[in-house]
Structure formats: structure tokens, C-alpha cells
Amino acid sequence: MRRASIDIGSNSVLLLAVDLDDAGLIVSEVLNESFITSLGKDLDATKRFHPDSMQATYEALKTYKGLLDKIKFPVDQVIATATEASRVSTNSREFFKKIKDELGFNIQIITSDGEAYYTALGVVSSLGSLAGNIVVMDIGGASTELIKINAAPFKIESSVSLPVGSVRATDWKKAGDFDQRLSEMLMLDMSEYETKTLVCVAGSMTALASMYLGQREYVDSKVDGMQISFSAFQEFSHDLQKTTVENLLMLFPFLGKRAPMVAGGSHVAELIGKKLKIETMKVSTRGLRYGVVCTGGINEQYLSK
């Protein structure tokens, strides 16, 4: 059985096509692609998608349509989801109608609870020895989800969506109010998410993990499951805040359009990790698109109104 999903986030657009067995477990990945499109750029100021970001997203989806056509997977059967930036933007539904009319993708905007649920499902499918209660941090472009999960049997104990991600953090740094905004946000009681080992997912953290390993070319298999002591990550993050985008691209060419946002993402991760009193970060390359593709569809209760 073959399924495909697309995750339209605030920073990236991700495509996953897999073959599953009769039990619904992933047997092999047929397509696993990503484009950085920065839909969350300037969103706090304008409340609208930037024209350049919309064009980049449209071109990414057009490319994905071509890839799906090659494997003979119908575009109208792709489970396509959109998250925080699309919930906030006032022109997201107009944009997604254009995409459906012209490319055939039916994009569903999901709630923060839905984002947490399907992300958690995706993560649990790759946890290996980690079982029982775990805490997941999903740093996107415009939001960060903290999710407390009982892995077996699967149940989300609680979740919270913080309105900050790598793109928003970068915008706030440019505006000079990052410290104030984060300090206000971190005044929230997050004690129930305190944990020794924090499971980290999504593009910001997987890119940072790859950089930590010194990879010039991103290798998914080396990143998935790796562990970093939080003290080592803090030192790495401090150094990153002092580095120019040009230097990052020279050292880590795979970053591409993500390069301007990684320092913001690492700063968010550092402050949240400190708040949660963590000792170790465990990185998972799975997340929302994996949970969606395993379930085969979006439950109506998780659709944004």
C-alpha cells in the first residue's frame, strides 16, 4: 500500500511517499523531499503570506507534482497539511484554492492540537528504546509544540503551542525584541514538560544536529536517533549566534535558504531546554508528515475552522 503526504510549514514544504505493510508500518520511503519557502516570513507584521514565499511554495508543489506523476501517485490522494503560518495568514485559504485549482493538491489547515497529535505519532514510530512518558519539542518556522506522550499505549497526555519558531525568532531578532518576547513567553508554567531527555523533531533541530556533526551534506541516517548533551548544545548555540550567514553557508552548504534562520532556531531550543531542565537532546527525523501518512488521513476534529 502506497501513501503520500505533504507538510506545508512556516519555513519548509516537505514531501513524503512511502510503502506500508498490511499493519500500516512503513516498509520503504519512495520520496522524501524538502524545499525552504519561508511562508512565515514577516507574518507577524503583515498577517499575510509574502508574494515571494507564495511563489516559492507554488514552485515547490509544482515540482512535487512532477515527482508524484513519475511514480504514478494521484495528486488528489496526497494528504497535504498546513500549520501555524497558514492558521495566522489572512490569505492562506485564497492561496490554497489557487493551488488546488491549478495543481490539484487539497491542502488542509490543521489545528495546533492536530499538529501535536500527528507529530507525536510520527515520532513514536522511530523511538526505539524510548518508551513510557516522553516529551517532544517540535520547532517549526512560526511555532514550537511541546508534547507529552505516553508511547505505549499511545496517548498524548498534554501539549502546548508556543507562537515562536525559527522564522519568527529571526524576525524578532531583526526587530530587536527577541529577548523581551521570549522572556514573556517563558513565564508560562511548563513544569509538566520538564524532562531529562527531550526528543527534538522538525527541520530546525535536524539541521542543527547535522551541523553539530560537522556534515557538509545532510545525511538523514546519521542524524536520526543521535543524542547531544544539553551543555554541549548550549556551547554550540552560543558560537552559532556569533557566526555570519555567509560563514554558515561556507561550512554547511546543505543549509541553503535555511541558513539565516538556524541561529534563531537554536536560540529558541536553548532557552526552552533550559526552562525544561533537560540534560540530553535526542533527535528524530520523523514528525508530522510521518504521522499523517501512517494514519492515512486527517481526523475532522483536527481541521482548522
C-alpha positions as CSV (number, residue, x, y, z in Angstrom):
1,M,0.0,0.0,0.0
2,R,1.4,3.4,-1.0
3,R,0.6,6.7,0.6
4,A,2.0,10.3,0.3
5,S,1.8,13.3,2.5
6,I,2.9,17.0,2.2
7,D,3.7,19.2,5.2
8,I,3.4,22.9,4.4
9,G,5.1,24.6,7.4
10,S,6.2,28.1,8.2
11,N,9.7,27.6,6.8
12,S,9.6,24.5,4.6
13,V,7.5,22.3,2.4
14,L,8.1,18.6,2.8
15,L,7.0,15.6,0.7
16,L,6.9,12.0,1.8
17,A,5.8,9.0,-0.2
18,V,6.0,5.6,1.4
19,D,5.1,1.9,1.0
20,L,3.4,0.4,4.0
21,D,2.7,-3.2,5.0
22,D,-0.7,-4.6,6.0
23,A,-0.2,-3.5,9.6
24,G,0.3,0.1,8.5
25,L,4.1,0.2,9.2
26,I,6.4,1.9,6.8
27,V,8.4,-0.6,4.7
28,S,10.3,1.8,2.5
29,E,10.4,5.5,1.6
30,V,9.8,6.2,-2.1
31,L,10.1,10.0,-2.0
32,N,11.5,12.2,0.8
33,E,11.9,15.8,-0.4
34,S,12.1,19.3,1.1
35,F,12.1,22.9,-0.1
36,I,12.7,26.0,2.1
37,T,10.0,28.5,1.2
38,S,9.6,30.7,4.3
39,L,5.9,31.2,4.3
40,G,6.1,32.6,7.8
41,K,8.4,35.5,6.7
42,D,7.2,38.9,8.1
43,L,3.9,37.2,9.1
44,D,3.6,39.0,12.5
45,A,3.9,42.4,10.8
46,T,1.7,41.7,7.7
47,K,-0.6,38.8,8.7
48,R,-0.3,37.7,5.1
49,F,2.0,35.4,3.1
50,H,4.7,37.3,1.3
51,P,4.4,37.1,-2.5
52,D,8.0,35.7,-2.9
53,S,7.2,32.9,-0.3
54,M,4.0,32.0,-2.1
55,Q,5.8,31.8,-5.4
56,A,8.5,29.6,-3.8
57,T,5.8,27.3,-2.3
58,Y,3.9,27.1,-5.5
59,E,7.1,26.1,-7.4
60,A,7.9,23.5,-4.7
61,L,4.5,21.9,-5.1
62,K,4.7,22.0,-8.9
63,T,8.0,20.1,-8.6
64,Y,6.4,17.6,-6.2
65,K,3.5,17.1,-8.7
66,G,6.1,16.1,-11.3
67,L,7.8,13.7,-8.9
68,L,4.4,12.1,-7.9
69,D,3.4,11.8,-11.6
70,K,6.6,9.8,-12.2
71,I,5.7,7.3,-9.6
72,K,2.0,7.3,-10.8
73,F,0.6,8.6,-7.5
74,P,-2.5,10.7,-7.9
75,V,-2.1,14.2,-6.7
76,D,-5.6,14.3,-5.3
77,Q,-4.8,11.4,-3.0
78,V,-1.9,13.2,-1.3
79,I,-2.6,14.1,2.3
80,A,-1.5,17.7,2.4
81,T,-1.5,19.7,5.7
82,A,-0.6,23.3,6.6
83,T,0.2,24.5,10.1
84,E,0.8,27.7,12.1
85,A,1.7,30.2,9.4
86,S,-1.4,29.1,7.5
87,R,-3.6,29.4,10.6
88,V,-2.4,33.0,11.1
89,S,-2.3,34.3,7.5
90,T,-5.3,36.1,6.2
91,N,-4.7,35.0,2.6
92,S,-3.8,31.3,3.1
93,R,-7.2,29.9,2.0
94,E,-7.2,32.0,-1.1
95,F,-3.6,30.8,-1.9
96,F,-4.5,27.1,-1.3
97,K,-7.6,27.4,-3.5
98,K,-5.3,28.6,-6.3
99,I,-3.0,25.6,-5.7
100,K,-6.0,23.1,-5.7
101,D,-7.4,24.6,-8.9
102,E,-4.0,24.7,-10.8
103,L,-2.0,21.8,-9.3
104,G,-4.7,19.5,-7.7
105,F,-3.4,19.4,-4.1
106,N,-6.2,19.6,-1.5
107,I,-4.4,21.4,1.4
108,Q,-6.0,21.1,4.9
109,I,-5.1,23.6,7.6
110,I,-4.9,21.7,10.9
111,T,-5.2,23.0,14.4
112,S,-2.3,23.1,16.9
113,D,-3.8,20.0,18.6
114,G,-3.8,18.2,15.3
115,E,-0.2,19.3,14.7
116,A,0.8,17.9,18.1
117,Y,-1.1,14.6,17.5
118,Y,0.3,13.7,14.1
119,T,3.8,14.9,15.0
120,A,3.7,12.6,18.1
121,L,2.5,9.7,16.1
122,G,5.4,10.2,13.6
123,V,8.0,10.5,16.4
124,V,6.7,7.4,18.3
125,S,7.2,5.3,15.2
126,S,11.0,5.8,15.4
127,L,11.7,6.0,19.2
128,G,13.3,2.5,19.6
129,S,14.2,2.0,23.2
130,L,12.5,5.2,24.5
131,A,9.1,4.2,25.9
132,G,6.7,5.3,28.6
133,N,6.3,9.0,29.1
134,I,8.4,11.2,26.7
135,V,8.4,14.9,25.9
136,V,8.8,16.1,22.3
137,M,9.8,19.6,21.1
138,D,8.9,20.5,17.5
139,I,10.4,23.8,16.5
140,G,8.8,24.9,13.3
141,G,9.1,28.3,11.5
142,A,6.3,30.1,13.3
143,S,5.5,27.9,16.3
144,T,7.0,25.4,18.7
145,E,5.0,22.5,20.0
146,L,5.8,20.8,23.3
147,I,4.1,17.4,23.5
148,K,4.0,15.0,26.4
149,I,3.3,11.5,25.2
150,N,2.7,8.1,26.7
151,A,4.3,6.0,24.0
152,A,2.8,2.6,24.8
153,P,-0.2,2.6,24.6
154,F,0.0,5.8,22.5
155,K,-1.7,8.7,24.2
156,I,-1.0,12.4,24.2
157,E,-1.0,13.5,27.9
158,S,-0.8,17.2,27.1
159,S,0.5,19.7,24.6
160,V,1.1,23.4,24.3
161,S,1.8,25.5,21.2
162,L,4.2,28.4,21.7
163,P,4.0,31.2,19.0
164,V,7.7,31.2,18.2
165,G,9.8,29.3,15.7
166,S,12.9,29.8,13.7
167,V,11.4,32.3,11.2
168,R,9.6,34.3,13.8
169,A,12.6,34.3,16.1
170,T,14.8,35.6,13.3
171,D,12.2,38.4,12.6
172,W,12.2,39.3,16.3
173,K,16.0,39.4,16.4
174,K,16.0,41.8,13.5
175,A,13.4,44.0,15.2
176,G,15.3,43.9,18.5
177,D,12.6,42.5,20.7
178,F,13.5,38.8,20.8
179,D,14.7,38.8,24.4
180,Q,11.5,40.6,25.6
181,R,9.1,38.3,23.7
182,L,10.8,35.1,24.7
183,S,11.1,36.1,28.4
184,E,7.3,36.9,28.4
185,M,6.6,33.6,26.7
186,L,8.7,31.6,29.1
187,M,6.9,32.9,32.1
188,L,4.3,30.3,31.3
189,D,4.2,27.3,33.7
190,M,5.9,24.5,31.8
191,S,6.7,22.3,34.7
192,E,4.7,19.3,33.4
193,Y,7.1,19.2,30.4
194,E,10.2,19.1,32.5
195,T,12.3,16.1,31.4
196,K,15.9,14.8,31.4
197,T,15.7,13.7,27.8
198,L,13.9,16.0,25.3
199,V,13.1,14.4,21.9
200,C,13.6,17.1,19.2
201,V,12.0,17.0,15.7
202,A,11.5,19.1,12.6
203,G,13.8,20.9,10.2
204,S,15.5,23.4,12.7
205,M,16.7,20.7,15.0
206,T,17.7,18.1,12.4
207,A,19.7,20.8,10.6
208,L,21.3,21.9,13.9
209,A,22.1,18.2,14.6
210,S,23.7,17.8,11.2
211,M,25.8,21.0,11.8
212,Y,26.8,19.7,15.2
213,L,28.1,16.5,13.4
214,G,30.1,18.7,11.0
215,Q,28.3,17.5,7.9
216,R,28.7,19.5,4.7
217,E,26.0,17.4,3.2
218,Y,22.9,16.4,5.2
219,V,22.7,12.7,5.9
220,D,19.4,11.7,7.4
221,S,20.5,8.3,8.7
222,K,23.3,9.9,10.7
223,V,21.0,12.4,12.3
224,D,18.1,10.2,13.2
225,G,18.4,8.9,16.8
226,M,21.6,10.9,17.7
227,Q,21.9,12.3,21.2
228,I,23.6,15.6,22.3
229,S,24.2,16.6,25.9
230,F,22.4,19.9,26.6
231,S,25.5,21.5,27.9
232,A,27.3,20.8,24.6
233,F,24.4,22.1,22.7
234,Q,24.4,25.3,24.7
235,E,28.1,25.9,23.8
236,F,27.3,25.1,20.1
237,S,24.3,27.5,20.1
238,H,26.4,30.4,21.7
239,D,29.0,30.0,19.0
240,L,26.3,29.9,16.3
241,Q,24.9,33.3,17.5
242,K,28.2,34.9,16.6
243,T,28.5,33.4,13.2
244,T,27.6,35.1,9.9
245,V,25.2,33.6,7.4
246,E,28.0,33.6,4.8
247,N,30.2,31.6,7.1
248,L,27.5,29.1,7.8
249,L,26.9,28.5,4.1
250,M,30.6,28.0,3.5
251,L,30.8,25.5,6.4
252,F,27.5,23.8,5.8
253,P,26.4,24.2,2.2
254,F,23.3,22.0,2.7
255,L,21.6,24.7,4.7
256,G,20.8,26.8,1.6
257,K,17.8,29.1,2.4
258,R,17.6,27.7,5.9
259,A,20.9,29.4,6.9
260,P,19.5,32.8,8.0
261,M,17.1,31.0,10.4
262,V,19.2,28.4,12.2
263,A,20.6,30.8,14.8
264,G,17.1,31.8,15.7
265,G,16.0,28.2,16.0
266,S,19.0,27.2,18.1
267,H,18.4,30.2,20.5
268,V,14.7,29.1,20.9
269,A,15.8,25.5,21.6
270,E,18.4,26.6,24.1
271,L,16.0,28.8,26.1
272,I,13.2,26.2,26.1
273,G,15.7,23.4,27.0
274,K,16.9,25.4,30.0
275,K,13.3,26.1,31.1
276,L,12.6,22.4,31.0
277,K,15.8,21.5,32.9
278,I,16.9,18.9,30.3
279,E,20.1,17.1,30.3
280,T,20.1,15.4,26.9
281,M,18.5,16.0,23.4
282,K,17.5,13.1,21.3
283,V,16.9,13.9,17.6
284,S,14.2,12.3,15.5
285,T,13.9,13.0,11.7
286,R,10.3,11.8,11.8
287,G,7.4,14.1,12.6
288,L,4.1,15.4,11.2
289,R,4.3,14.0,7.7
290,Y,5.1,10.6,9.0
291,G,2.2,10.6,11.5
292,V,-0.2,11.7,8.7
293,V,1.0,9.1,6.2
294,C,0.7,6.3,8.8
295,T,-2.9,7.2,9.7
296,G,-4.0,7.8,6.1
297,G,-6.0,10.9,6.7
298,I,-6.8,13.9,8.9
299,N,-9.5,13.4,11.6
300,E,-12.2,16.1,11.2
301,Q,-11.7,17.2,14.8
302,Y,-8.2,18.5,13.9
303,L,-9.2,20.6,10.9
304,S,-9.0,24.4,11.5
305,K,-12.3,26.2,11.1
